[in-house]
Amino acid sequence: MSVTALHAYDRGAAAATRPASNAPSARHGRSASTPASRLNGHWLEFLFDLALLGEVRLESATESLRIEDRVDLSALRIVGRVATLPGEARSLRLLLDRCHAIATTTARDCLILEDNLGQPVLRLLPVNARDTRLWQIVVGATCGRALRVTPASATTGSSASAQRPTSSPETAQAVHATDALDGIGDDGAPDFQDTAELTGQVALQLARLRRERAQLGRKVVAVDPALIPHALRAMSDELLPLVVTTGSDALALRRRAIFHRFDLSARSLRLASDDTAIEIDPEAIDSAWVLGTGACGRAGRQLRLYDGDGRALAVIAADANNGDEPHFWCSLMNALEA
């Protein structure tokens, strides 16, 4: 369905049936009297219209982490209850089960995806001024006069056939149950384990982690969290190409880049490339682990960071184009394991 085919239901009827917990959030400057509506459509239609915007700015955050990036939504595809942006340089997975409503501001200068408590899980903004007209068209078609709308949660009728690739409407957990389902896992986007840990669905269990790695012939080595800022600064100073995977409550994002800027303060550890910035509260890093073969080789090693609840904050690896660990990465991982 195109943007011109999205129409809002009667606002009075929608307000009468909307649960109290879905009231507009004051954090976005909306009062209880702000008009809100329910789309005569669903997430599939909204995301396909969103793909018309092409490149946008993306912002997402939790209490311990903040992500800023530029992504091209034109390749966005939906499989069941998961929206995926595949790609080698940058990719993401958005869990639609964690998204409940779409909000905007009175200036219509952004789109905000909210959870069922009205908390923002993702913010999208135009990249530059020349995108304003198309942006206004999409925002207007999505929200109408309202500042917050709630898409239908299921796909029905002929709209379901528009999915790329087609898939039965499974929940996000069911879709992620195997990376092989309908090609998931072969598109460069975060895999099931990383997505589950980064979005807080699965907590770190060291016994399970050691058992899984032992089955693959790899080991798990604990790292002093106090060393992490120094390690990240060294990666930045060396201009080492990295693959960084991070996420928030509904989003798992993977980025291949040279993170050539590093800043550290009491409350922020910031790693940035030309288009991407990742900020982590250094006090939130409760544990860190090096996972891999334990020696320089083709398998490579990962540096995984977790908070006190066992939620993954970031998964960092060297971008080894030829399959071998870069010499500097190998030496750094050896030093962290020592």
C-alpha positions in Angstrom: 0.0 0.0 0.0 1.4 3.4 -0.9 1.6 6.5 1.3 -1.5 7.9 -0.3 -3.5 4.8 0.7 -3.0 5.2 4.5 -6.0 6.7 6.2 -6.7 7.2 9.9 -9.7 5.7 11.7 -12.1 8.0 13.5 -10.1 9.6 16.4 -13.0 9.4 18.8 -13.4 5.6 18.3 -9.7 5.0 18.5 -9.4 7.0 21.7 -12.3 5.0 23.3 -10.5 1.7 22.6 -7.0 2.7 23.3 -5.6 1.4 26.7 -4.6 4.0 29.2 -0.9 2.9 29.1 -0.8 4.0 25.5 -1.5 7.7 26.3 0.8 10.1 24.6 4.0 10.7 26.4 4.7 14.2 27.9 8.4 13.6 27.1 7.6 14.5 23.4 5.7 17.6 24.3 2.2 16.0 23.9 -0.5 16.5 26.4 -3.4 14.2 27.1 -5.6 16.2 24.8 -3.2 15.8 21.8 -5.1 14.1 18.9 -4.0 10.5 18.3 -5.3 7.9 15.7 -4.9 4.4 14.6 -3.7 3.7 11.1 -5.9 1.8 8.6 -2.8 -0.3 7.9 0.0 -2.1 9.6 3.8 -2.1 10.2 4.5 -3.6 6.8 2.9 -0.6 5.0 4.6 1.9 7.3 8.1 0.4 6.8 7.7 0.1 3.1 6.7 3.8 3.0 9.7 4.5 5.2 12.0 2.9 2.7 11.0 5.7 0.3 13.1 8.1 2.4 16.3 6.5 1.4 19.2 7.7 3.6 18.2 8.9 7.1 19.8 9.7 10.4 19.1 7.0 13.1 19.3 7.5 16.9 18.6 4.9 19.6 19.5 4.7 23.2 19.3 2.9 26.5 20.3 4.0 30.0 23.9 2.8 29.3 24.3 3.3 25.6 23.5 5.7 22.7 23.8 5.0 19.0 23.8 7.5 16.1 24.2 6.4 12.5 23.2 7.2 8.9 21.4 4.3 7.1 19.9 3.8 3.7 16.4 2.4 4.2 15.8 1.7 0.5 16.9 -1.9 0.9 14.7 -2.5 4.0 12.9 -5.8 4.0 10.5 -7.5 6.4 10.5 -11.1 7.4 7.6 -12.0 9.8 8.0 -9.6 12.8 11.5 -8.5 12.0 12.6 -5.7 9.7 16.1 -6.2 8.3 18.5 -3.9 6.5 21.1 -6.3 5.0 24.5 -5.2 3.9 28.2 -5.7 4.4 29.2 -2.2 5.5 26.1 -1.6 7.7 23.1 -3.6 8.6 20.5 -3.8 11.2 17.5 -5.8 12.6 14.5 -4.1 14.1 12.2 -6.2 16.3 8.6 -5.1 15.6 7.3 -6.9 18.6 9.2 -4.2 20.7 7.5 -1.4 18.7 4.0 -0.3 19.5 3.4 3.2 18.1 4.8 5.9 15.7 5.1 9.4 17.0 6.3 12.7 15.6 6.7 16.3 16.9 4.7 19.4 16.2 7.5 20.5 13.8 7.2 17.1 11.9 11.0 16.9 11.9 11.4 13.3 13.0 9.7 10.0 13.4 9.9 8.2 16.7 9.1 4.5 17.2 7.8 3.9 20.8 7.3 0.8 22.9 3.9 0.0 24.6 4.8 2.4 27.5 5.4 5.3 25.3 9.2 5.1 25.6 11.2 5.9 22.4 13.1 3.0 21.0 14.2 4.5 17.7 14.3 8.0 16.3 14.6 8.8 12.6 15.5 12.2 11.1 16.2 13.6 7.6 19.9 13.8 6.6 19.7 17.3 5.0 17.4 20.1 4.0 16.8 18.8 0.5 15.0 15.8 1.9 12.4 17.9 3.6 9.6 17.7 1.1 9.7 13.9 0.8 10.0 13.6 4.5 6.9 15.8 5.1 4.9 13.6 2.6 5.8 10.4 4.4 5.3 11.9 7.9 2.0 13.4 6.8 0.7 10.2 5.3 1.8 8.2 8.4 0.5 10.5 11.2 -2.0 12.8 9.5 -2.9 15.5 12.0 -2.0 13.3 14.9 1.3 13.2 16.8 1.1 9.5 17.6 -0.5 6.6 15.7 -0.6 2.9 16.4 -0.3 0.6 13.4 -2.1 -2.7 13.3 0.2 -5.5 14.5 -0.6 -8.1 11.9 -0.5 -8.3 8.2 -3.7 -9.5 6.4 -5.1 -9.9 3.0 -3.1 -9.0 -0.1 -0.6 -6.9 1.8 1.1 -9.9 3.1 2.3 -10.9 -0.4 4.3 -7.6 -0.6 6.9 -8.9 1.9 10.5 -9.2 0.7 11.1 -12.2 1.0 7.7 -13.7 1.8 7.4 -15.4 5.1 4.7 -16.5 7.5 4.0 -13.9 10.2 6.0 -15.4 13.1 7.0 -13.5 16.2 10.5 -12.0 16.4 11.6 -14.8 18.7 10.4 -17.5 16.4 12.0 -15.9 13.4 15.3 -15.7 15.2 15.1 -19.3 16.4 17.3 -20.3 13.5 19.6 -18.1 11.4 18.8 -20.3 8.4 15.1 -19.5 8.3 14.3 -17.8 5.0 17.9 -16.7 4.5 18.3 -15.0 7.9 21.9 -15.0 8.9 23.5 -14.9 5.4 22.9 -11.1 4.8 25.6 -9.6 7.0 23.1 -8.5 9.7 23.4 -9.4 13.4 22.7 -13.1 14.0 20.3 -14.7 16.5 22.6 -14.8 19.5 23.9 -11.2 19.1 20.4 -9.8 18.5 19.0 -11.6 21.5 21.8 -10.5 23.8 21.9 -6.9 22.6 18.2 -6.3 22.8 18.0 -7.7 26.4 16.1 -10.9 25.5 18.9 -13.3 26.6 21.3 -12.5 29.5 24.9 -13.7 29.7 25.3 -17.2 31.1 28.9 -18.0 31.4 28.4 -21.7 31.7 26.4 -21.8 28.5 28.9 -19.5 26.7 31.9 -21.7 27.7 30.0 -24.9 26.6 29.1 -23.5 23.2 32.6 -22.2 22.6 34.2 -25.5 23.7 32.0 -27.3 21.1 33.5 -25.0 18.5 37.1 -25.5 19.7 37.3 -22.0 21.0 37.9 -20.5 24.5 36.5 -17.7 26.6 38.9 -15.4 28.5 37.8 -12.8 31.1 39.2 -9.3 30.7 39.4 -6.6 33.3 36.8 -4.0 32.4 39.2 -1.2 33.4 41.3 -2.1 30.4 38.5 -1.6 27.8 38.8 2.2 27.4 42.6 1.8 26.7 41.9 -1.0 24.2 39.3 1.0 22.3 41.6 4.0 22.3 44.4 1.8 20.8 42.0 0.6 18.1 41.1 4.1 17.2 44.7 5.5 17.2 45.8 2.6 15.0 42.9 3.3 12.5 42.0 -0.4 12.7 39.0 -1.4 10.5 36.4 -2.9 12.9 33.1 -4.7 12.9 31.1 -3.3 15.8 27.7 -4.8 16.7 25.6 -3.0 19.3 21.9 -2.4 20.0 19.0 -1.1 22.1 15.7 -2.5 23.2 14.3 -3.0 19.7 17.4 -2.6 17.5 20.6 -4.6 16.7 23.0 -2.7 14.5 26.2 -3.8 12.8 28.7 -1.4 11.3 32.0 -2.0 9.5 34.2 1.1 9.7 37.3 2.8 10.9 36.4 4.4 14.2 39.0 7.1 14.1 37.6 9.3 16.9 37.7 8.3 20.6 36.7 10.4 23.5 36.5 9.4 27.2 34.9 11.2 30.1 33.5 10.1 33.4 30.1 9.2 32.0 30.8 8.5 28.3 33.1 6.4 26.2 32.6 7.5 22.6 33.8 5.7 19.5 33.0 7.4 16.2 33.6 7.0 12.4 32.5 9.4 9.7 28.8 8.4 9.9 28.5 6.4 13.1 28.9 7.2 16.8 28.6 4.8 19.7 28.5 6.1 23.3 28.8 3.7 26.3 28.7 4.6 30.0 32.1 3.2 31.1 30.6 2.5 34.6 28.0 0.2 32.9 30.7 -2.2 31.6 30.5 -4.9 34.3 32.4 -7.7 32.4 34.4 -8.2 29.2 35.4 -11.3 27.4 37.6 -12.3 24.5 36.1 -15.2 22.6 38.0 -17.1 19.9 40.8 -19.5 19.1 43.3 -18.0 21.5 45.9 -17.5 18.8 46.3 -15.5 15.7 44.4 -17.4 13.0 41.7 -17.4 10.4 38.8 -17.8 12.9 39.4 -14.4 14.6 38.4 -13.3 18.0 35.7 -11.1 19.5 35.7 -8.6 22.4 32.3 -8.7 24.0 31.1 -6.2 26.6 28.3 -6.8 29.1 26.5 -4.8 31.8 25.7 -5.9 35.3 22.5 -7.6 34.2 24.3 -9.7 31.7 23.0 -7.7 28.7 25.5 -7.2 25.8 26.6 -3.7 25.2 28.8 -4.3 22.2 30.5 -7.0 20.2 33.8 -5.9 18.6 35.9 -7.7 16.1 38.6 -6.9 13.5 37.4 -6.5 9.9 39.6 -9.2 8.4 39.1 -9.0 4.7 41.6 -11.7 3.9 40.3 -14.0 6.6 43.3 -13.6 8.9 43.4 -11.5 12.1 45.3 -8.2 11.5 48.6 -8.2 13.3 47.7 -5.3 15.6 44.3 -6.9 16.6 46.1 -10.2 17.3 48.6 -8.5 19.5 45.9 -6.5 21.3 43.8 -9.6 22.0 46.9 -11.5 23.2 47.6 -8.6 25.7 44.0 -8.6 27.0 44.1 -12.4 27.5 47.4 -12.3 29.4 
